Amino acid sequence: MLEILRVRTRTLEIGYEAHGDVDGVPVILLHGFPDDARAWDDVAPSLAAAGYRVLVPYLRGYGPTHFLESAEPRMAQQAAIGQDLLDFMNALGLPAAGLAGYDWGGRAACIVALIAPERVLALVTIGGYNVQNTMTPPPPASAVAERAYWYQWYFNTERGRMGLERNRREICRLLWQEWSPSWRTGTSGISIPSADGWASNATVARSAGSCGRSGRRAGDSTTRPSTARPLLSTIPISCRW
């Protein structure tokens, strides 16, 4: 198990893992929901062996990362997680870095590429460019596709919050089975105990419950995605989930 390092920003104490030469070109690997830093266990060593300095933070609401103030709102809107990434880079004194992520992490990476492109050496976003247009929600998808987002509606209820608190492992396993039916948890990379790393149920529930197709993104001030500047990447990625 790697040592958990910590750095403080204005809002968070961020736990992270580090691989490779401290003088290497920095690459930040960003996990998504419902995972944690274990998602990158098959990727980080290869990048470190290639000479990169690899940093794998736990996003807000996960593992050792926690809020500094009890009064800080427990939410993870795309503007917030993008700012977290910039704050993380600032706290470590990184003028620029290569970014790779998926889901929450991919969204954070895309936000930083959008608002501070000079800070991004390369961008890998698994699943595509995923900044959400919060001003114009997308039209309804097929019934089958809409059903896949059941947990987002569930987490928007008090019953869902309680369910997440009581049944987090069961919910986590169910989501992995639905999303990756041919993958077997516990063999490598992500494992069911990753669900135990949800340090803040409130943060996880509020973000996962508001990031879907319903357009329930009130108060999120991130710029519309059409202004994005494309970036190319040379970072090899073979993430499992």
Secondary structure, DSSP 8 states (H G I E B T S, - for coil): ----EEEE-SSEEEEEEEES-TTS-EEEEE--TT--GGGGTTTHHHHHHTT-EEEEE--TTSTT-EES-TTS-----HHHHHHHHHHHHHHTT-S-EEEEEETHHHHHHHHHHHH-GGGEEEEEEETS-----SSS------HHHHHTTHHHHHTTSHHHHHHHHHSHHHHHHHHHHHH-TT--TTSSS--GGGGGG-S-HHHHHHHHTTSSTT---TT-----GGG--------------
